[in-house]
Amino acid sequence: MTEAASEEKESLHRAEDVTVFRTKKGNIFWFGVGISILIFSLLTAIGLIFRSWTFATIFAVIGIISVSLIILAAHRTKYTFGQDELTISVPLALDVAVPPIPYSEVRKVIDSNNRRLFVYQGYSTDVIEIYYGRNEYVCISPEDKQAALDILKERCPQAAFTTERRS
């Protein structure tokens, strides 16, 4: 086997070890969309009531853009389970960027319906909490949560796995 063929085979093997999940769109997603629609509808209505067409048009356009950005971000948020690390991609949210998480640093994984609001990279409260490094954690909400947990169990044998449910 030539060196190029060997490298291609190794590259294909690595590609097979990569699984990508999109984010689950749950209550956080719908809350963001609903609040944006409500606020900008009210502001547009106020502009129409006072016959300020410019005011109404500006807020209608801002509202449409806001809802579009929320939907775009939710649609493009993904979790890439690579061979050696988990990568979280949250477009349009630079303030919540998380560096890749090596599986070797994962200490604890909790299957949760998260009691913490707005502290995770996802759009649902049905999450996987991942504790890694010294004192860091991230919560993700993949569409296929069980498959993501299975991958983590396989690639993080050193981690403690638990389930926490809030009633």
C-alpha distance (Angstrom), angle and dihedral (degrees) to the residues before:
residue distance angle dihedral
M1 . . .
T2 3.79 . .
E3 3.79 121.9 .
A4 3.83 91.5 -113.7
A5 3.82 91.5 52.2
S6 3.79 90.2 47.5
E7 3.81 91.8 51.1
E8 3.81 90.7 47.4
K9 3.81 91.1 51.3
E10 3.83 90.5 48.7
S11 3.81 89.8 48.3
L12 3.81 91.1 52.0
H13 3.80 90.4 49.1
R14 3.80 90.6 53.8
A15 3.81 90.5 48.6
E16 3.81 89.3 53.9
D17 3.81 89.5 55.3
V18 3.80 92.2 57.9
T19 3.80 119.4 91.7
V20 3.79 123.1 -179.5
F21 3.80 124.5 -160.5
R22 3.77 127.0 -173.4
T23 3.78 118.3 -137.2
K24 3.78 121.0 -90.4
K25 3.80 111.3 -115.0
G26 3.78 106.3 -136.4
N27 3.77 138.2 143.0
I28 3.81 96.2 -42.0
F29 3.81 90.6 56.4
W30 3.80 94.1 47.9
F31 3.82 91.5 44.0
G32 3.82 91.2 54.8
V33 3.79 93.4 46.6
G34 3.81 92.7 45.0
I35 3.80 95.7 48.1
S36 3.81 91.8 47.2
I37 3.80 92.2 50.3
L38 3.81 92.1 45.9
I39 3.81 96.4 48.4
F40 3.78 96.4 45.4
S41 3.82 93.1 42.1
L42 3.80 89.8 54.3
L43 3.80 92.4 47.4
T44 3.81 90.7 47.8
A45 3.82 90.7 48.9
I46 3.81 91.0 50.3
G47 3.79 88.9 52.5
L48 3.81 91.0 50.4
I49 3.82 93.0 46.6
F50 3.79 90.6 54.9
R51 3.81 91.0 41.5
S52 3.77 92.1 -119.0
W53 3.79 98.9 145.3
T54 3.79 92.8 176.4
F55 3.81 91.9 53.3
A56 3.82 91.5 46.3
T57 3.80 93.2 47.3
I58 3.80 93.8 47.9
F59 3.81 93.0 51.7
A60 3.81 93.1 43.2
V61 3.82 90.0 53.9
I62 3.82 92.8 44.7
G63 3.82 89.2 49.5
I64 3.80 93.1 51.1
I65 3.81 90.7 48.0
S66 3.83 92.2 47.9
V67 3.80 93.9 51.1
S68 3.82 90.3 44.7
L69 3.82 91.4 52.8
I70 3.82 92.2 49.4
I71 3.81 90.9 50.2
L72 3.82 92.1 45.0
A73 3.80 92.8 49.5
A74 3.81 92.0 47.9
H75 3.78 92.5 47.5
R76 3.81 93.2 48.9
T77 3.82 99.5 42.1
K78 3.79 108.2 109.2
Y79 3.78 142.2 167.5
T80 3.80 116.7 -140.0
F81 3.80 115.0 -159.6
G82 3.79 101.8 -160.6
Q83 3.77 128.3 -177.7
D84 3.83 94.2 -89.9
E85 3.80 106.7 12.0
L86 3.79 148.0 26.0
T87 3.80 115.9 -119.6
I88 3.79 121.7 -163.8
S89 3.79 118.4 -157.7
V90 3.81 116.6 -164.9
P91 3.81 109.3 170.0
L92 3.80 119.8 -151.8
A93 3.81 91.5 17.0
L94 3.78 107.1 92.5
D95 3.81 92.1 159.6
V96 3.82 92.0 65.6
A97 3.80 97.9 45.0
V98 3.79 111.2 143.4
P99 3.81 121.5 -160.4
P100 3.81 115.7 -126.5
I101 3.81 111.8 -75.0
P102 3.83 114.1 -134.2
Y103 3.81 110.7 -139.4
S104 3.81 88.8 -133.9
E105 3.84 89.5 66.0
V106 3.82 96.3 51.3
R107 3.82 109.4 112.9
K108 3.78 103.8 170.1
V109 3.81 137.9 11.9
I110 3.80 122.1 -165.3
D111 3.80 124.6 -167.1
S112 3.80 98.3 -146.3
N113 3.76 146.6 160.8
N114 3.80 84.4 -140.8
R115 3.75 123.2 -120.1
R116 3.82 91.6 -158.0
L117 3.76 116.5 84.0
F118 3.82 123.1 -146.7
V119 3.81 98.4 0.3
Y120 3.76 101.4 107.9
Q121 3.76 145.5 70.9
G122 3.78 100.6 -109.7
Y123 3.75 146.0 65.4
S124 3.80 101.8 -115.1
T125 3.79 135.6 60.7
D126 3.83 90.9 -136.3
V127 3.80 93.5 93.4
I128 3.77 149.9 153.6
E129 3.81 111.2 -124.0
I130 3.82 111.2 -150.8
Y131 3.82 119.0 -165.3
Y132 3.80 114.5 -164.9
G133 3.77 143.5 154.3
R134 3.78 115.9 15.2
N135 3.81 104.1 -38.7
E136 3.77 105.7 -19.2
Y137 3.76 130.4 120.9
V138 3.76 140.1 170.9
C139 3.79 132.7 -168.2
I140 3.79 119.9 -142.9
S141 3.80 130.6 -175.4
P142 3.81 109.4 -156.6
E143 3.81 118.5 -176.0
D144 3.81 90.9 -124.3
K145 3.78 98.9 43.6
Q146 3.81 96.1 170.7
A147 3.81 93.2 52.9
A148 3.82 89.9 49.0
L149 3.82 90.5 50.4
D150 3.81 90.1 49.5
I151 3.82 90.6 53.0
L152 3.81 91.2 49.0
K153 3.82 91.6 48.9
E154 3.79 89.9 51.9
R155 3.81 96.7 45.3
C156 3.83 99.3 35.7
P157 3.82 104.9 48.2
Q158 3.83 90.4 155.9
A159 3.82 93.3 59.4
A160 3.81 125.5 97.3
F161 3.81 111.7 -124.7
T162 3.81 121.6 -154.3
T163 3.79 140.2 158.9
E164 3.81 124.9 -131.4
R165 3.78 122.3 -177.0
R166 3.77 126.8 -172.8
S167 3.78 115.0 -149.8
